[in-house]
Amino acid sequence: MSRVLLICCSLLLATAQAEDSAALRFCYEDSDSYPWVMRGGEGLNIELLREVGEHLQRPIEFIAVPWRRCLAGLQQGRYDGAFAASYQAERALLGRYPLDAQGSVDSSRRLHTGDYALYHRVEQIPHWDGQRLQVNGSVGSLSGFSIVPFLHQLGARVDESSREPQALLRMLASRRVSAVALQSARADFILQGDAQLAASIRKAPLPLQVKPYFLMLSAPLCDRDGELAERIWDSVRRVRESPGYQARERTLHGLPDS
């Protein structure tokens, strides 16, 4: 083997080894979403993905940014992954979801399951029977979140002027909106810590939507190393189903240990 060829092979090997050990960059929304992600870098999703990194022997760098910026960065390849994202057809143009053998979104490789609920003031109860929504006024929702198109389908007028859930609940309490649609774990956590808000706000008994949430991966990562992408999603399922992780999830949800 010539010296030039040997040098080229060595450079290629070094490059491949560097790529194999490089940190994966995952973004998430820079706002508390108990119990899944918290601004300070805690939360069940982050714990789960740290374990995924340990299984794969790949360091993971977590970057907190506004959600729209997170998805835009995923599309542009600035981030290798974005979490936690429910499925939307338009989002599938920004990155990749885990798929099953039939090409459908594989909910078995989700990060978690969550629900959206409708919150209202004590004295003004909207009508929501699981199919029809009637609200005398606008419904507040976080900007860029997947519940917004669903609310539009129900005929609601949606206010997306805030990207902070606590600010939305304050808008509701001050009568700037007639109801708000929020992920219930997130809203319930805020209300548990704010007696003044909790005194004037109630949650509708029926959820608006229940859906799985995923780690999306960037198209450049999937195209460059599809095997790695599949191993990441497979590891998400393995960690989520592990007894240790499930025990932590039950604890943070206030459920008894099984």
N, C-alpha and C positions, 0 to 999 in steps of 0.2 A: 504494500500500500504506500502510495507516495506521501511525502510529508504534507503537501497541501490538502490531500484528501483526508488524511488523519486529523489535521487541524479542523477541517470543515465538520467532520463527524463529531469531534469533541465539542465544537460549538453547538451543534444541533442537540447533542445529548445534554449539555449544560442548560440550554434553553428549555428543553422538555422537562428537566428536573426542576428548574426554577418555576415553570408553570404549575407543575404538580404540587409544589409546596407553597405557592403564593396564597395569600389570604383571600377568601371570598368576601365580597363586599355586599352586605344585605342592608337595605334601608327599611325604615318603618316610620310611622307617623309620630311627629314630635309632640304628642299630647297623651296624657294618661288615658289608658284604656284597660282598666282593671278587669280581670286579673291577668290579662294577656301581655300587655306591654305598658311600661311606666317610663316617664321621662328620664328617670335616673338610671335607666339601663336594667331594671328588674322586670319580672313578669314571666308567666308560664311559657309564652312563645319563645322568649329569649333563652330561658333555661333549656327548653327542648332543643332549640337550634344549636346551642353550645354543645349539648351532648351529641348532636349530629356531627358537628365538627370534630369532636373527639373520636367518634367511631370512624370517620373518614380520614383522620389524621391530617385535617386541613384547618388552619386557623380561620376564624370568621370575624370580620370587622363589622360592627353594628353602627349604622349612621341614622340618627334621628333628624328628619326633615319634614316639612309640610307634605301631606299625602299626595297632592297633585304633582309636586316636584319629585317625589319618590317615584311615581309611575312614569313621569317624563324621563327621569334619569335611567330607569329600567329600559325604556324604549331606545334610548340613545346609547346604551351599553356602559353608562357610568357606574351602574350597580349591577351585580350579578344576580341579585334577587330582591324581591319586595314582599313584605308581609304586614298584616294578614289581609288577603284580598278574596272577597267572594267572587263568584264567576259572573262575568258580563261578557257578552259577545264582543263588544267594542274594546274591552280590556285585553281580550285574546289577541288583538292586533298590536298591543304594546309589549307583550311578553308571552311566556308559555306556562300553561297549567299542566299538572300531571294528568296523563291520559291512560285509560285502560286498553285492553287488547282490541276493543271495538272502536277506539278513537273518541270515546266519550270522556268527559272530565271524571277523574277517578277520586271519588269522595273518600275512599278508604285511605288515601294518602293526604288527607287534610291535616291542618294544624289543630283545628278545633271546630266545634259547632256553636253558633251563636244565634241570638234572635234579636229582632227589632221590636220595640214596643212603642205604643202611643201614650204620651204623658199629657195630662190636662190639669187645669185648675179645679179645685174642689167643687166650685159652684157651677162649672160649665163642662158638662160631660158630652163629648162627641159621640156620634153613633158609629160603631164599628162592630159588625157581626161576622167578620172573617171574609166578607165579600164586598160589602158596600161601606163606604166611608162618607159621613156627612159631618162637616165642621163649619161652624159659622165664623169664618175668617181663614187666615193662612196657617199653614203648618210649617214650623221651623225644622230645618235639617242641616246637618253639617255639609259644607260645600264639597262637592265632588264625590259624595258617598253613594253607594249603589242603591240605597233606598229611595233616592230622589226620582228616578224614572218610574219606580213602582207607585209612588205617590201621585205622579202625573197621570199614570194609567187609571188611578182611582178617581181622577178628576179634581184633585186637591190643588190649591194654589200654594206654592212652596216658597218659603223664605230661606235663601241660602246665604244670608249676610254674615254668618258667623262660622268659624271653624273650631270653636271651643265649646264642648258640651255644657260646661257650667254656665257660660254666657248664654247659651240657648235656654237653659232652664230659668235663668234670671229674666230673659225676655218673656218667657211664659208667665212667670210670677208677676211681672209688671204689665201684663196684658198687651204686649207688643205683637204677640202671636197668640192664636187660640189653642194650639197644641204643638207638641214637638215629637218627632220620631227619632229615637235614639236606640243604640244597642243597649239592651236592658241591664246587663252586668255593669256597664260603664255608668249609666244614669243612676242605677240603684246605689252604687258605691258613692257617688257624689251626694245623693240625698241622705245617705246614712251619716255623712259627715257635716251636713248643713241643716240644722234643725229648723231654721227660718224658712228655707226653701221647702223642706219636707212638710211643713205645716200647711202649705197652700197647694201642694201638687200631689196628684195621684196617678197611678199607672192603670191603663185600661187592662181588663182581665185577659183579653185575647191578644196574642202576639200579632204583629203585622206580618212578619216573615221569620222563618227559621231556615238557616242556610249554613253550609260548610264554608270555612275560610282556609285559604291555601297560602303556601309560599310559592309565589310566581318566580320563575327564573328567566333571565334575559335570553333573547334569541341568539346573540353572539355566543353565550356560554353553551347553549344547547347545540348549536351548529358546530362549535369547535370540539366539544366533548360530550356527546349525547350519553355516553355510558356514565360519566360523572353525574349528569343531571338525574338519570334514573336512580343512581345510588343515593343521591341526596334525598329524593322523594321517598325511596324505599326506607331510608333511615328515619325520616320523619314519622312514618307509620310505625316502625319498630320501637322508637322511643316513646311515642304517644301511647302505645299499647303496653308498655312495660309497667310492672306493678309499682315500681318506685315513682314514676311520673304520675300514674293514675292516683296514687295516694296523695301526692302533693296537690293535684287538681281538686280532689274531693275536699281537702283541708281548706283551700282558698275559697271554695264555693260554700263552705260551711256545712258540708255533707258528712254523715257518719262514715267512719272507715269500715270497709267491708271485710 
